[in-house]
Amino acid sequence: QNNQPWQENVQAAHHQVPYLVQVYLTGQGPDYDLALRNGGFDPVSRVFPAKVGEVLDIVWISNSGVTGGFDFHPMHMHGWHGWDLGAADGTYDPVANEQRHFPGGPGGSNDSVPLRRDTTILYRYRKSGAPHTSEGWRAWRIRITEEVVGAWMMHCHIAQHAVMGMNTVWMFGGADDLRRKFPELPYVKGYLEFGGSAYGREGKHPEVFHYWDEKENKDDKT
């Protein structure tokens, strides 16, 4: 980007610590109250936080940008599979979309059952329009549980679009929730620094820490 190549050693020199590691080491997460005052986004940490027990509707909106051109975007969620609430041209209407899925209210006999996906397409309904025009949407729903606690990316899966800024970071649960979920030092030390023992290198295998229980491991194999 900006005519500069990606060079691993140059980027690492900026000491940009991954957000998950920052929260784990410092115990400081995004400001939830500040995020509520800014449409769900904490402008200081540049993270979207959510508490355990909340249910989020995440709506991706297609915008034509400075050139007036629309594009396809395969939007991808890390860490979990959300319920896909559909997509359409035009402007997202939460009331109309809810009635489309649950015409008699939740639990009704005519309810649809959204599919669970970690990647869905934000479609291009036309090639171009006026610059900075928003037309077309894709919506997801996700329940924040103890199982999904962590810092996760949601982004466009086209690499060029991701590099240009179509990346977001979400913090599910607070800092205390996250620190309780993962093992304590020294067990995770190899994950907390660039080039740590968990990564491995030439002549040395990665040293990884498995912390799931035996039942979960068996379930994954069946």
C-alpha positions as CSV (number, residue, x, y, z in Angstrom):
1,Q,0.0,0.0,0.0
2,N,1.2,3.6,-0.7
3,N,3.8,2.0,-3.0
4,Q,5.5,0.3,-0.1
5,P,6.1,-3.5,0.0
6,W,5.2,-5.6,3.0
7,Q,8.4,-6.5,4.8
8,E,8.1,-8.7,7.9
9,N,11.1,-7.2,9.7
10,V,10.0,-3.6,8.9
11,Q,6.5,-4.1,10.2
12,A,7.8,-5.9,13.3
13,A,10.1,-3.0,14.1
14,H,7.0,-0.9,14.9
15,H,6.2,-3.2,17.8
16,Q,2.5,-3.5,16.9
17,V,1.3,-6.0,19.5
18,P,-1.8,-7.9,18.5
19,Y,-4.8,-6.7,20.3
20,L,-5.6,-10.1,21.9
21,V,-2.1,-10.1,23.4
22,Q,-2.4,-6.5,24.6
23,V,-5.6,-7.3,26.5
24,Y,-4.2,-10.5,28.0
25,L,-1.0,-8.8,29.2
26,T,-2.4,-5.5,30.5
27,G,-5.9,-6.5,31.6
28,Q,-7.2,-3.4,29.8
29,G,-9.9,-3.9,27.1
30,P,-11.9,-1.4,25.0
31,D,-14.1,1.2,26.7
32,Y,-17.6,-0.2,26.5
33,D,-19.4,2.9,27.6
34,L,-17.4,5.1,25.1
35,A,-18.4,2.6,22.4
36,L,-22.1,2.9,23.2
37,R,-21.8,6.7,22.7
38,N,-20.1,6.1,19.3
39,G,-22.4,3.6,17.5
40,G,-20.8,0.6,19.2
41,F,-17.2,1.5,18.2
42,D,-14.5,2.6,20.7
43,P,-12.5,5.2,18.8
44,V,-9.6,5.0,21.2
45,S,-8.8,1.2,20.9
46,R,-10.5,1.1,17.5
47,V,-12.4,-2.0,18.6
48,F,-16.1,-3.0,18.6
49,P,-16.8,-4.4,22.1
50,A,-19.7,-6.6,23.3
51,K,-20.5,-8.2,26.6
52,V,-21.3,-11.8,27.3
53,G,-25.1,-12.3,27.0
54,E,-25.6,-9.7,24.3
55,V,-27.1,-10.4,20.9
56,L,-25.6,-8.4,18.0
57,D,-27.0,-7.7,14.6
58,I,-24.1,-6.8,12.4
59,V,-25.0,-5.2,9.1
60,W,-22.4,-4.8,6.3
61,I,-23.3,-2.0,3.9
62,S,-21.9,-1.6,0.4
63,N,-20.6,1.9,-0.5
64,S,-19.4,3.2,-3.8
65,G,-16.5,5.1,-2.3
66,V,-14.6,8.0,-4.0
67,T,-14.7,6.4,-7.4
68,G,-18.5,5.6,-7.5
69,G,-17.8,1.9,-8.2
70,F,-19.4,-1.0,-6.3
71,D,-17.8,-4.4,-5.7
72,F,-18.4,-7.9,-4.3
73,H,-17.2,-8.5,-0.8
74,P,-17.0,-12.0,0.8
75,M,-17.3,-10.9,4.4
76,H,-15.7,-13.3,6.9
77,M,-16.1,-13.8,10.6
78,H,-13.3,-15.3,12.8
79,G,-14.0,-17.4,15.8
80,W,-17.6,-18.3,15.3
81,H,-20.5,-18.9,12.9
82,G,-23.2,-16.3,13.0
83,W,-26.8,-16.6,11.7
84,D,-27.1,-15.1,8.2
85,L,-30.1,-12.7,8.2
86,G,-30.0,-12.3,4.4
87,A,-29.0,-9.6,1.9
88,A,-30.7,-7.2,-0.5
89,D,-30.3,-4.1,-2.6
90,G,-31.2,-0.7,-1.2
91,T,-31.2,0.3,2.5
92,Y,-31.4,-2.1,5.4
93,D,-34.6,-2.0,7.3
94,P,-34.3,-3.9,10.6
95,V,-38.1,-4.0,11.2
96,A,-38.9,-5.3,7.8
97,N,-36.2,-7.9,7.8
98,E,-37.3,-9.2,11.2
99,Q,-40.8,-9.5,10.0
100,R,-39.6,-11.4,6.9
101,H,-37.8,-14.0,9.1
102,F,-40.3,-14.1,12.0
103,P,-43.7,-13.0,10.6
104,G,-45.6,-14.1,13.7
105,G,-43.0,-13.0,16.2
106,P,-40.1,-15.3,17.4
107,G,-41.3,-18.8,18.0
108,G,-44.1,-18.7,15.4
109,S,-44.9,-21.6,13.1
110,N,-44.0,-19.6,9.9
111,D,-40.5,-18.6,11.2
112,S,-37.6,-19.1,8.9
113,V,-34.4,-20.6,10.3
114,P,-31.3,-18.6,9.3
115,L,-28.3,-20.6,8.3
116,R,-25.1,-20.4,10.3
117,R,-22.1,-19.2,8.3
118,D,-18.7,-17.7,8.9
119,T,-18.5,-16.2,5.3
120,T,-21.3,-14.7,3.2
121,I,-21.3,-12.3,0.2
122,L,-22.1,-8.7,0.3
123,Y,-23.3,-8.5,-3.3
124,R,-22.8,-5.9,-6.0
125,Y,-26.2,-5.0,-7.4
126,R,-24.9,-2.5,-9.9
127,K,-21.4,-1.6,-11.2
128,S,-21.4,2.1,-10.4
129,G,-23.3,5.0,-8.9
130,A,-22.7,8.4,-7.4
131,P,-19.6,8.6,-5.2
132,H,-20.0,7.7,-1.5
133,T,-23.4,6.1,-2.1
134,S,-24.6,3.3,0.2
135,E,-26.7,0.6,-1.6
136,G,-26.9,-3.0,-0.7
137,W,-26.5,-4.9,2.6
138,R,-25.7,-8.2,4.3
139,A,-26.8,-8.9,7.9
140,W,-25.6,-11.3,10.6
141,R,-26.8,-12.2,14.1
142,I,-24.5,-13.5,16.8
143,R,-25.0,-14.3,20.4
144,I,-22.1,-13.5,22.7
145,T,-21.4,-16.4,25.0
146,E,-18.5,-17.6,27.1
147,E,-17.6,-19.8,24.3
148,V,-16.8,-17.0,21.9
149,V,-14.9,-14.7,24.4
150,G,-11.9,-13.3,22.7
151,A,-10.6,-10.7,20.2
152,W,-11.7,-11.5,16.7
153,M,-11.4,-10.1,13.2
154,M,-14.3,-9.6,10.8
155,H,-13.2,-8.5,7.3
156,C,-13.5,-8.8,3.5
157,H,-11.8,-12.0,2.4
158,I,-10.4,-10.3,-0.8
159,A,-6.8,-9.6,0.3
160,Q,-6.6,-6.3,-1.5
161,H,-9.7,-5.0,0.1
162,A,-8.6,-6.1,3.5
163,V,-5.2,-4.3,3.1
164,M,-7.1,-1.2,2.0
165,G,-9.0,-1.1,5.3
166,M,-11.9,-3.6,5.2
167,N,-10.8,-5.0,8.5
168,T,-12.5,-4.7,11.8
169,V,-11.6,-6.0,15.3
170,W,-14.3,-7.1,17.8
171,M,-13.8,-7.9,21.5
172,F,-16.4,-10.4,22.8
173,G,-16.4,-10.3,26.6
174,G,-14.4,-8.1,28.9
175,A,-10.7,-8.3,29.7
176,D,-11.4,-10.4,32.8
177,D,-13.5,-12.8,30.7
178,L,-10.6,-13.2,28.3
179,R,-7.9,-13.7,30.9
180,R,-10.0,-16.4,32.6
181,K,-10.5,-18.2,29.4
182,F,-6.8,-18.8,28.5
183,P,-4.1,-20.4,30.6
184,E,-1.8,-18.3,32.8
185,L,1.9,-17.7,32.4
186,P,4.3,-19.5,31.8
187,Y,2.1,-21.9,29.7
188,V,1.2,-19.3,27.0
189,K,4.5,-17.4,27.0
190,G,5.5,-18.7,23.6
191,Y,2.4,-17.0,22.1
192,L,3.0,-13.6,23.5
193,E,6.0,-12.3,21.6
194,F,6.9,-12.2,17.9
195,G,8.9,-15.3,17.0
196,G,8.1,-17.0,20.3
197,S,8.4,-20.8,20.8
198,A,4.8,-21.4,19.7
199,Y,5.8,-20.3,16.1
200,G,8.7,-22.6,15.6
201,R,11.6,-21.9,13.3
202,E,14.1,-23.7,11.1
203,G,15.4,-26.7,13.0
204,K,12.9,-26.3,15.9
205,H,9.3,-27.5,16.0
206,P,6.6,-25.2,17.5
207,E,5.9,-25.7,21.2
208,V,2.1,-25.5,21.5
209,F,-0.1,-25.7,24.5
210,H,-3.3,-27.8,24.2
211,Y,-5.9,-26.8,26.8
212,W,-9.2,-28.4,25.6
213,D,-10.5,-31.4,27.5
214,E,-10.4,-35.0,26.3
215,K,-14.2,-35.1,25.6
216,E,-14.0,-32.1,23.3
217,N,-11.0,-33.7,21.5
218,K,-13.0,-36.9,21.0
219,D,-16.0,-35.0,19.7
220,D,-13.9,-33.3,17.1
221,K,-12.8,-36.6,15.7
222,T,-16.2,-38.2,15.4
